[in-house]
């Protein structure tokens, strides 16, 4: 019994010794604060308090100075509330980056990749610092399983050379970017002199406020405005489409500057501003179903199906084919024709003032309108065809040539073709003009 007791005591003492050694040589969840006392080198212990290099179990705090993170730099949690990060900031799959900049600027002078979680609670995120200290700053890459939580109304900016001059000034999303807090607007890309390109092949979700893309990009993947008060706005820069899925009861809109639709419209995307360009393969090569609300359609196109025009400008050349229909639905506003309109199908002018040019001489050679032999131009309103700037004969294109049928079928008042003011539109008839109602 005595021997057994001594053996048990010896085992207990050995356990204390072993666990004591383990505790003295291993670190778990240490709080490490960057002080940058020696250099900008992440791997120099003298730059940290306490003086040790962070591991993947540590809580890292950066609130001042400049830190250069190597590609193998690791941490469990990083709180970034001030200063500049250059090098390569990798958030691991089980890692967390808390962006806590308050009302100030946090400068990213290198690469940020995320396969874990980024919680952007406050602070403006700035690629470069405006002094060209980090001219190749970026990109930001949110990888497949990465979650980027926007919890503020502050912006992602580019302080110096933006995209495409700096090919790294982009944000690639393959995971989930979502705005969960803030009733205002978070701008991704600035939209000023220096832009950040946003390419989506994952999911963008607006649960609150507005996410505004202001540096152009690729509208692909999925976009979801999950509540009625949430908005996703493609507001500035050059965008292209790649089969995006748009869902949710909120608003998803394009307001500028340009959008190239490669193959088809993006269902659910409201075209409320900017310039829309149709690719050569759009809807098989001609317009079969398109609605323009308040944007500019730029280029030379043929309507073989239906085009609903309720606002904005058509520039270039628009041909309505024999089986095509153009519905003019401008309400009480102005619809600007900045180019040529020819019709061998049907134009239904239901409402809206039709205006050659826009009064600002943006389209000084706007016109003519040509209703060809089999064309039918149905006037169904009491509104007018105007000339906003330079009329006939100074602008030799400011004329309406009718070789088909122009008829007024609705409206008890008067439709004026040509305005009759300072800027005139010449009307030449070699077809038929028919007044079934009101006055032409």
N, C-alpha and C positions, 0 to 999 in steps of 0.2 A: 504494500500500500504506500509505504514511504517512497519507494523508487518511482511508483506511478505518479505520485504527487509532484516529485522533483522534475519528472519529465514534462508534466503539464506546465509547471512554472517556467521551465526552460523554453518551451514552445511559445509561451506568451511573451517572454522577454525578447525572443528572436523576432516575433511579429512586430513589437514596438520598434526594434532597431530597423527592421526592413521598411516599415511604413514611415519611420522618421527620416530615413535616407531618401525615400521617394519624394516626401514632401519638401525636402530641402533642395532637390535638383530639378523639380518639374514645376512649370508655370501654367496656371489655368485661369483664363478670363482676366488678365491683368489690364488695368487702365493705363494706356501709354499716351502721353501728351507730347506733341511735336513742339520742340523749342528751337530747332535749327541752330544750335550753338556753335557747331563746327562747320557745317556745309549744308548743301541741299540734298545730301545722300541719305535715302531711306535706310540703307544698310549700315550706317554708322551709328553705333549705340550712343555716342556722345550727343546726337541730335534729339534724343528722347529723354523723357523723365517718367519713370526710372530708366536708367541707361541700359536698354536692351532692345534688340531688333524684334519687331512684331512678328507673331506667328498667326496661324489660322484659328487660334482660340482667343485672340486678344481683342480688346476694345480700344480702337485708335481714335484719338481726338486731335483734329487739325483746326486751329483757330487763328493762325497767323503765319507769316513767312512764306517761303517757297519750298516745296518738297518735290523731289524727283523720285518717282516710284519705278523700280525695275519691273520687268515683265513677270518675275517670280515673287513680287511683293504680295504678302498675304495678310489677312485680318479676318476676324469674325464680324465685327461691327465697326463702321467708321462714322463718326460724327464730324461733318465738315461745315464749320461755321465761319471761316475766314481764311484768307490767304490764297495761294496759287498752287495747283497740282499740275505737274508736268510729268513726262514719261508715259507709263502705261498703268492705268487704274483698272484693275480687273476685279469685279464683284463676283465671287464664286457662287456656285449654285445654292449654298447654304449661308451666303453672306448677305449683309445689309449695309447699304450706304444711306445715311440720313443727311440730306442737304438742308442746312439750317442757317442760311445767310442773312436772315432778317430782312432789312431793306437795302442791303448792300450788294456788291458784286462779288461773286465767286469766280475766279479765273481758272478755266481749264486750258492748260497749255500743251496738252498731249492727247492721248487716246483714252476713251472710257468704254469698256465693254461690260455688259451685265448679263449674267445667267442666274442671278439671285433676285434681290429686291432693292430698288431705289425709291426712297421716300423723299420726294422734293417738297419740303414743308414751307420753305421761304428762301428768298434771295434770288437775284438775277444770275443766271448761268451765262458766262461769257467765254466763247472761244477766242483765244488770244486776249489781250488786255488793252487794245487800242494803240499800242506803241510798237507793234510788229515785233515784239519779243519772241513770240511763238507763231511765226507765219504759217506753219504747217499744222496748227492745232486741229484736233479731231482725228477721226470721226467719233461719234457716239453710236454704239452698236448695242441694241437690245436684242439679245439672242433668243432662241426658240422658247426657252422656259423662263425667260426674264420678265419681271413685272416692274414697270416704271409708273409709280403712283404720283400724280400731280395733285398737290394739296394746297395750292396757292394760286394767286392771280399774277405771278411774275413771269418773266420772259426768258427764253433762250436766245441770246444775242451773239453776234459776231463782231468782235472789236476792231478787226483790221481787214484782212483780205478774205472775202467770202467766196462762195461757190459761183462760177466754175474756176475762177483763177486759182483758188486753193482747192484742189480736188479732194482734200480731206474734210472740208467744211460741210459735212452731211450727217444726217441722223438716219440710220437704217434700223427699222423695227421689224423683227421677226417674231417677237413675242407679244406682250400686252402693254400698251400705253394707255393709261386711263386717268381722267381727271375726276377725283372723288370729292373735292372740296374747293370752295371759292366761287362766289356768285358772279365774278367778273370774267375777264379774258386772260388766258395764258397764250402768248404768242410764241410759236416755235419757228424761228428763222428770221426774226426781226423785220424783214421786208424793207430795210433801208438800203444804204449803199452796199452793205456787205451781207450777203444772204447765206442761209443754211438750208441746203436741199434736204427734203424729207422724203424718204422712200419707204412705203409701207408694203410689207408682205405678210404681216401678222394681223393684229387687231388693235384698233384705236377706239376707245370708248369714252364718251362724255356722259358722266353721271351728274355733273353739276357745271354751271357756267358755260363758258365757251372755250374751245380749243381752236386757235387760229393758226393756219399754216401760211407763212408769209415769205418763204424763200423758194417756192416752187417745189416740184417733186413728182413722184409717181403715185397715182391714186390706184392702189391695188389692195389686195387682202380684204379686210373687213373693217367697216366703220359703223359704229352703233351710237346713236344719241338716245340714251335709255330713258330719259324723262322729257316731258313736254317743254320744260324750260331750258334744256341743254341744246347746245349748238356746236356743230363742226363746220368751220368756215375756211374754204380754200381762197385766201384773200389776196395774195400777191405772189408774183413770180410766175415761172413757166411750168405748167403741169402737163403730164401725159396720163393716159388711162391704161389700165391693164386688167380689166375684168373685175372691178371691185364689187363687193356686196355691201349695200347700204341698208341699215335697218334701224328701227326704233321710232318712237312717237315724237322725238325732237326734230330739230332743223339741221339738215345737211345741205350746204349751199356752196356754189362757186360765185365769187364776186370779183375776181381779177387775179392776175393781169391777163394770162392766156392759158387756154386749155385745149390740148389737141386730143380729139376723140379718135382713136385708132380704128376701131371696128364698129362700135355702136355707141348709143347713149349709155350713161350710167344710170340705171333705174333708181329713182329716189333722189337724184342730185338736181337741186333747183339751180337753173342758170340765171343768176340775178345780176350779173355785171361782167366786166372784163370782155375779153375777146375769145370766141370759140372758133377753132380751126378743125376742119374735118379731114381725116387722113384719106388717102386714095382708096382704101378698102372699106371706108365707112359705109355700113349697110349695103355692102356689095358694089359700091361705086357710085351710088346716087342716094338722095334723101328719100327714104320711104316712110319715116315717122319721126318727126322732130318738132319740139315746141321751144320757141325762143321767148323768154319772159322779159328780160331786161339787159341782154348782152349784145355784143357786136358779132355778127357772123362774118368772118373774113375769108375770102377766097372765091373761087369760081366753082359753082355747083349746079347740079341738075336735080329737080324735084320730080321723082317718078311715082311717089306716093302722096303723102300729106305733110305739109309744113304749116304749123300754126304759129303765126307771128303776132304776139300780143304786146311786145315792147322792145325797145332797143333799136339797133341799126343793122342793116344789111349792106355790106360793102362788097366790092368786086362785081362778079357777074352771077346772076341767078336766072336759070332757065327753068321754066315750068313746062315739063314735057306733056305730050298729048294725053297721057293718062295721069297726070299730076294735078294736085289741088293745093293752092295757096290760100289759106284763110287769114285775112287781115282782121285782127281782133284787138285794136288799140284802145278801146274804151274812149275816154275823152282826151287822151294824150296824143303826143306826136310819135309817129313811127318814121325813122329817118332812112331814106334810101340813098346810100352813098355811092352807088354804082349803076349797073345796067340791069334792067328787069325785062325779060322776054317771056311771052306766054303763048303756048300752043295748047294748053289745057284749060284749067278753070281757075280764075281768081275770084274769091268771094270777099268783097270789101264790106265787112259787117260794121266796123266802127274804127275810129281813130283818124287823125289827120295824117295824110301821107305827105312827107316833106323831102323834096330833093335837096341834098346837103342838110346841114343842121343849123344854119345861121351863123356858124363860126368859121366858115370857109375851110372846114376840115376835108370836104369832098368837093372841090371847086368844079370838077368835071362830071358831077353826078348826072345820071340819066344815060340814055333815054329809057322810056317805057315803050315797049313794042308789043302790041297785041296782034299776033300773027293770024294767018288766014282762018284757021280752025279754032282760034282762041276765043274764050268767053270771059268777059270781065263784068261780073255782077256787082253793081253798086246797091248796097242794102242799108244805106245810112244817109245822113244829111251833112256829112263832113266833107272836107275839101282836099284837093291836091295842091300843095303849096311849093314854093321855091324859097329856100331859106337864105340863099346868098346871091350868087350871080346867075341871072336868068338869061333867057333867049333874047337877043342873038349873041350876047357876049359869051355865054356858055352855049356852044353849038349843040351840046348834048341835052339841053333842057327842053325836050319835046316829048310828046306822046303821039306815037304813030299807031293808028288803028286800021288793021287789015281784016279783022274778024268782027266780033259782036261786042259792043259796049252797051250795057243796058242798066237802067235804074229800075229795080223791082220793089223797093221799099223805101220809106221815108217820105213824109208829106211836105218836107221843106226843100231846101236847095242844096245841091252838091255843086261846088265850083271847081272846075278843072282848069287850073292855071293861075289861080289867085287873083290876077288882075292888078297887082300892086306894083311895087318897084321892080320886082323880079318875076318875070313871066315865064310860063311854060307854054310853048307853041303846040297846038293840037292840029294834027293832020289826019283827016278821015278818008280812007279808001275802002272802008268796009261798011258796017251798019251801026248807027247809034240809035238806041230805042229808049224812050222815056215811058215806062209803065206806071210810074208814080212820081209825084213831086216834080221838081225842076232840075234839069241838068244845065 
